[in-house]
Amino acid sequence: MTFPETDRERAWTALVGVALAALVGGSLLFPDTVYGGFVWHYFWGPVVADANGAQCAVWNGGAVQLLYNSSACTAATEPVAYPGYTLVSEVGYAVTLLVSLVGVTFLLDHLKVGENLDLLYALFPFVLLGGALRVVEDANDAAAAAPGVEQFLDYPANTLIISPVIYFVMFAITLALLVACVLLARRTDVFENYYRPLATAGIAILTATVGFLVFLAATTDYVSLHPQFTVLTVLFATIITATVWYYVRRQLPDIASGTEFAGAVVLWGHAVDGVANVIGLDWAAELGLAYDLVPKHPVNAAVVDITQNVLPASIIHYTGDAWPFLVLKIVAALFVLWLFDAELREEAPRYYTLMLVAVLAVGLGPGSRDMLRATFGI
């Protein structure tokens, strides 16, 4: 199957090609500066450290060292990569996401799919799947930390479900299933459309992934089951979403007019992220875990730090220090939804749908991970 390429697609291809050539060429010509100081430092190095359960990884001129002591990491010569995200890496992921969405929009144009919001609902299970797979890696790390227990995924196989590699893995899985379901619906009489088989495939893989975590909880000591975290997160996120969306539709109709029910779904995804953080960071110990969880993202950590510096300890004792993150998530989600007006939906329906999927994923992806981390005690 071949498609005629448009001028916009040629420009996109050229832009991506130049960016890749600059990174690859710079890495080959200046390995310590471009690759070690940028690509490895902010993107691949954190994956290596995380996959090996190290406190940090040190570039060391290309002879990478894994360090398991925080003081040794502090004393090491830069570049030093720590597990998790940095502001640089998150900006890089955001830019990559936006560029990728443009490319996927071209593909959807050729396939003539994604012109309505049914695609958003069909991809909903895949957003949850990304968070669930990340928790599988958290369980793998917990296995490595447990005495006398071996990881069920060794390096480098476990890098497939660690950020940023997991983004590319999820992108490839979702895109392959989307194309397969479109072809299945058009070339057979089994399905009337591609939405149902796509959603069914996502639900099946998600169920298997969560089922594996439940199996670990039932058969190991390093994973445990605490369903109250999922119940409370979903409950509070739903109540907050219903209340806020009810108010918005009546008092601030411009925010809701372009998205309607899909806007409520996106808002709910970000509410899950905010509530999961509040419960996991502030109240996990009170709800049955041995200790409160720690923030995994720079923004979460920054909000906690600011709250601790602004509010007195006597107030934080009762309110916790993560609740401003929930407020920030709700306000940010409403602002973004306000940008999705009816005109954009009419002029570029496929890009509109993909952008809504991306906004949902930015909230519900990490939110589902935090919720399931607490639910399985890891």
Secondary structure, DSSP 8 states (H G I E B T S, - for coil): ------HHHHHHHHHHHHHHHHHHHHHHHSIIIIIIIIIIIIIIHHHHHHHTT-SEEE-GGG--EEE--HHHHHHS-S-EE-SS--HHHHHHHHHHHHHHHHHHHHHHHHHT--SSTHHHHHHHHHHHHHHHHHHHHHHHHHHHHSTT---SS-TTGGGGGSTTHHHHHHHHHHHHHHHHHHHHHHHSSS-SSSHHHHHHHHHHHHHHHHHHHHHHHHH-SS----THHHHHHHHHHHHHHHHHHHHHHHH-HHHHTTTTHHHHHHHHHHHHHHHHHHHHHHSTTTTT-SS-----SHHHHHHHHHHHHHS-HHHHHHH-SSHHHHHHHHHHHHHHHHH--HHHHHH-HHHHHHHHHHHHHHHHHHHHHHHHHHHTT-
